[in-house]
Amino acid sequence: MSRKLDELKATLDEFVEQRENLLLVVSCADPEMSYVLKALEGMDDTAPSDLFLVFGEPFTDAAQYASAIMKNLRVQMEIVKAPRAAEGEAPLPPLPAVCDDAAAPPTARVRAAIDHISSLLPAQGGHRVIWGFLPLQMADREGYARLAGEFVLARGPEPWMRGLRVIARDDRTAPFLFPPLRKNKAPGVLLYELDMSPAALNDALVKEAGDRSLPVADRMQALLQLAGLDYAYRRYPQALEKYGALYRYYASHDAPVMQAVILLGVGDVLRQMGDVKEARVKYHQGLALVMRSQALPILLNLTYAIGDVGLELKDYRDADGFFGLAAQIAGKLMNPFVKADALEKQGIARYRTGDATGAVLAWKEAAALSKTFAYHERHRSVLESLIAAYRGMYMEDERRACEAELKTAAQAVKTDAREAHEHPLRAAI
């Protein structure tokens, strides 16, 4: 997988650096777009002189997508308003009127936005603007093809294209851009096919694991990822076989943290195979190995897993203790979301032992944390537990207060779902 990602990053880097081609078309399936978007995000972080403008909004039709681009640009221009004012700089000039003209051709609106943004950059310094028209879903393929076609250099390079790079996409499962572009040998266009399907990833990892020219440590990492794929696709005996080889390797190299990682994976496989008691044994073995290292992320995963196993085995006091440890470790890692999850489950464990008061304490802390960090789904589920507990304890004032708060939390959950649907980029990355 690392080779695949390295190849993707190298392709994007080379495209940005070269000067002969204006358009790069990446062919991939919808779920694979997240890899492209993450790669571009990383490039944006490391290339301060270049401007990356990436639009992952769905392409329902050309007019809608053009409007989404303008909305996105206005938000970004508003974000830099305050910093510019603090530096004594004037606000950025607004987008041209044609950009918001619904009657204008969508391609003209987008071209006007490109010209406008390019005019804002200094002429000196080699600044480049990378526009990524990379919708996560495409309903109107003909409209998208027309947009991408605007950047095929039919007449050769033009002055307005200086410093400009455009990245578009095709659908690898049903290509509609690659065939005509390849057939017509479209000038100024590079084509790149990204295949991150399970079969392709598995094949790449097998090659990495078996490549004796690579350092052994890199080959072991590839084998670890293969074991993870086996687990994901329920090939449990194969996963255990690979984990066994990995454990022997890391044990021979005195690497207790990696041994613990392997035991965590073995425990997860055993749980899926129904052997929950043996899974708990493996988790505890991993915990014993990693305790001295203070590798907090691994400690968190192991203590949380042991808590989960405690719930499955109805060993509620054990679950209570380990979820409490997981909550403490999550706090040290400044991860309020996992801490809230652990506190909710700690409350469940306590409630099942008859300790309603202790459960309420855990749930109240989880509710406060979830509310503070806008973890709306967890906030809602914890409030529902609190309401049930207060009802059983005849604490009517507290119950009514939670019910009122639950209405707000439930509405926030609906809002999150709607925004994730409207802006799938947020959900994918």
N, C-alpha and C positions, 0 to 999 in steps of 0.2 A: 504493500500500500504506500509505503514511503517513497518508493520509486515513482509510482503513479503521481503522487502529489508533487514530487520534485520535478517531474516532467512537465506538469501543468504550470508550476511556477516559472520554470525556465522558459516555457513557450510564451507566457505573458510578459516576462522580463524582456525577452528578445524582441517581441513585437513593439513594446514601448520604446526600446532603444533604437530600432531601425528607422530608416527614413523613406524607404521606397514604397511601403504599403500603408494605405489608410485604414483598411478594414480587416479585422480578424473575425472569422465566423467560427464559433465553437459549437460543435455538434454533441449534444448530450441529452439524456433523459431528464425529465422534470426534477426528480429528486436529487440528481447530480449537480444541479445548478448551485446548490449550497456550497459545494467545494470551490466553484469558480468565484462566487461572491466572497467567500472567506479569504481566498488567495488575493483578490484585489484589495480587500480590506487591509491585509498585511502589507501589501505594496504601498498603500496610501500612508500607512504609519511610518514607513521607512524612506519615503521619497518626498521630503518637504517641499521641494521645488516644483513638483508636479501636482496637478489638480485632478482628482478622481471623482467623477460624477456617475454614480451607478444607480440604475432604476430597475428594481426587481418587481415593481407593481405588475399585476396581471394585465395582459393585453387582450381586453374584451373587443375593442375595435380601435382604429387609429386615432379617432378624435378623443376617445376616453383616455388613451395612453398619453397623448400629447398634453391633455389637461393634467394628468397625474404628474407628468414631468414638470410642468410649470408650478404646480403646487409644491412639489418637492424642492424645486429651486428657490421659491420664495421663502420656504422655511429655512433653508440653509443660509440665504442672504440675511434673514432676520437674526439668525444665531450670531453672525459676525458683527451685527450692528453695534452692540454694547462694547465689545473689545475695540472696535474702530473708534468709537466715541471717546473711550478712555485714552486712546493714543492721539486724540485731537484730529482724527481723520473724518472726512465727510462720509455720510452713508453711501452705500453703493447705489448707482443709478438704477431705477426700476427696469424690469424687462420691457421690451418694446410692446406697444399696444397690440400688434398683430399676434403676439404670443397667447393672448387671452381672447382672440377673436374666433369664436366657435364656427363662424362662417368661412374662415380661411382654411386652405388645405392643411391637414396636419403636418405634412412634410415642410411646408413653409413656416409653420409655427416653430417647429423644432429647429430648422435652419436659422431662424432669427434668434432663437435662444443661444445657439452655438456661437453665432457671430458676436452676440452681446457679451457672453462670458469670455470669449477670447479677447475682446477689446479691453477687458478689465485687467488683464495680466500685463506686466512690464514687457516691453519689447526686448529688453536685454535679459540675459540670465538663462537662456535655454529652457524656459518654462514650457511644459507640455500639458495639454488637457486631454484626459482620457474619458471618453463617454462610453458607458456600458449600458446599452439597451438590452437588458437581460431579464425579461419577464419570467417569472417562475411558472406561469401558465400562459398559453397562447390559444385564444379562441378564434381569432380572425387571422388566419395565416396569410391570406392574400394582402391584407392591410399591413401586416408586419413585413412581408416581403417587399412591399413598395417602400417602406421606411428604410429598410436595410439597403435597398437598391440605390438610394440617394448617395451612397458612399462608395459606389463602384466607380473607379476612375476611367470612365469611358473616354474622356478627352484628355487624360493625363493629369498630372498634379496641377492644382490651381492655387493662387496665392492664399485664399481663405483657409486652405487645408494645412498651412504651416503650423507645426507643433500640435496638430490634431491627430488623435488616434480614436478609432471607433471599434467597439467590440459588440458583436451581435451573436445570436445563437440560432441553432437549428435543432430540430427534434431528432435525436439519433434513432428513436423507435419508428419514426415515419418521416424521413428527411424530405424537405421541400425546397431548401436553399442549396444544399451541397450539389445535387445533380446538375442543375442548370449552370451554377457557377463553375463547376469542374468541366462540364462539357464545353462551355464557351471560353474557358481559360480567362475568366474575368480578370482584367488588369487591376493591380493595386489591392488584391484580395489574398489573404492567407486563410487556409482551411485547417482546422485542427479537430480531430475527433477524440473526445474524452469518454472513455468507457470505464465507469466505476461500478459496473454491475457485479453482483456477488461472484459470478463465474470468472470475470476478469480479475477481480481482486484476489480471488483464491489462486488463480494461475500465477499472478505476479508474486504473491507471497511464497508460493511453492518454489518459484525460480530463485527468489532471494534466499530462502532457507537452504536451498541446495547449491548455491553459488559459492564454491570454495575460494573464490578470489576475494570475497568479502570477509571482514573481520568476524570472528566467531560470535562476538557479542551482538553484532548486527543480525547475523543469521538466527540467533536465539530470539531476538525481538520479532523477527518475521514469524518464527515458529509460535511465539506467544500470540501474535495476531491471528494465526491460523487456528489455534486452539479456541480463540474467541469466536471465530467464524463457525467452527464446529459446534460450539455451544449455542450460538444464535440460531443455527439451522438444525438443532436437536440431534446432532451426530455425537451423542454423549460418549460412547466407547472411544471414538477417535479423539475427542477432546481430552479424555482421561489419559490416553496413551501419550499424547503430546505433553500434557502437564507433567506426566511422570518423567519424561526425558528432560524437560526444563528443570524440574526440581533437582534431579541428579546433577545437572550441570551447575546450577547455582549453589548447591550444597558443596560441590567439589571446589568452588571458588569462594567459599565462605562469604556468601552474599545473603545475610538473613532477611533483609527487606524484600528482595526479590523472591526468596523462598516463601515469605509470608504472602506475597502477591499470588504466587502459584497456589498456595493452600486455600486462599480466598476463592480462586477460580475453581479448584477441585470441590470445595464446599458448595459452591453455587450449582455445579453439575450434579452433585449427589442429591441436593434438594430437589432438583427437577426430576431426578430418577426416583424420588420418593423415599430416599434413605436419609431422613431428616436428622436422626440421632448421629449417624456417622458424619454428616455435614457439620454438626455442632462440634464434634471432635476435631475436625480439620480446622475450623475457625479458631478454636482454642489453641491449637498447635501454632497456627499463624500468629495469634496474639502473643504467645509466649516468646516467639522469635523476634517480634518487632517491638516489644515493650521497651527494651533498652535503647533502641535507636531513636525513639521519639519521632518517628516518621508519621506525623499527624494524619495525613490523608488516608494512609493504610490503616492506622488505628481506628479512624472514624468508620471506615467501611467494615472492618471486622467487628467492632463493638455493635454497630447497627445490625449487622447480619446475625450476630448472636442474640440480640434482642428479638429480631424477627423469628428466629428458630424457637426462642422461649415462648413466644405467643403461639406458634404452631403446636408445640408440645404441651401447651397449657402449664408451663412452668412460669407462672406470672411474676413471682418474686424475682426470679433470675432476669426475666425480661425487663422488669422495672429498673433493676440495677444497671443493666447494660445500656438501656435507652438513656438513663441518666448520664452515664459516661459519654455516650455518643453526643448528647446535647452539650456537655461541657467542652468536648473536643471541637465540635462545630463552632462553638462560641470563640474558642481560641483561634480557629481558622477564619473568623469573621464571616461565617456562612449562616446568616439568619434563617434561610429557607430550610436547610437540613436540620438546624436546631429546632425550628418549629415542628418539622415532621417528627423528630425524635421525641419532643415533649408531648405531642399528641398521642403517640403510641405508648409513652410512659404512663400517661393518664389512663389509657385503655387497660394496660396491665394492672394498674392500681385498682381501677373500678372493678375488675374481674376478681380481685381478692377481697372485695367488700370494703375497700378503703375509698369511699366516695369523697371524703374531705381531701385526701392526698391527690385523687384524680382531678378534683376541681382546681387545686393549686397548680398542677402541671398544665391543665387546659387554659387557665387564666393567663399564665405566662406565654403559652403558645399563641393565644388570641391576641395579646398585646403586641407580641413580636410580629405576627402576621399582619396586623393592622398597620404597624409602623412602616413595614417594608412593602406594603401593597401586595401581599401574598394572598390574594382574594379567595382563591379556592380553598386554601388551608384555613383561612379565617372563617369561612362559611362552615366547613366541616367541624371545626372545634366549637364554634358557637352552638351548633346542633347538639353536640355532646354535652355542652354545659347546660343547655335548656333541659335535656332529659335528666341530667343529674339534679338540677335545682328542683325539677318537678318531683322527683323522688324524695328530695330532702325538704319539701314543702317550703322552699324559699321563693315565694311568689314575686317579691320585688325584684330579686336578682334575675328570675326567669323572664319577667316582662322586659327588663332592661336588655337582656340578651336577644329577645325576640325582636325588639326594635332595631337593635344593631344588626341583626341577621338580615333584615330587609335591605339595608344599605349594602351589606356584603354580597348578597345574592345579586343585586343590581350590578355591582362592580364586576362580578363573575361574567354576567351577560355582556357587559361592555367589553371586557377582555376578549371574549369569544368573537364579538363582532369586529373588533379592531384587528384581531389575528386574521380574520377572513378578508377584511378590506386591505390589509397590509401583510401579505404572507411572508414578506422578507423578515418581519419580526419573529415569526414563528419558526422560520427555517434556520436561523443563525443563532 
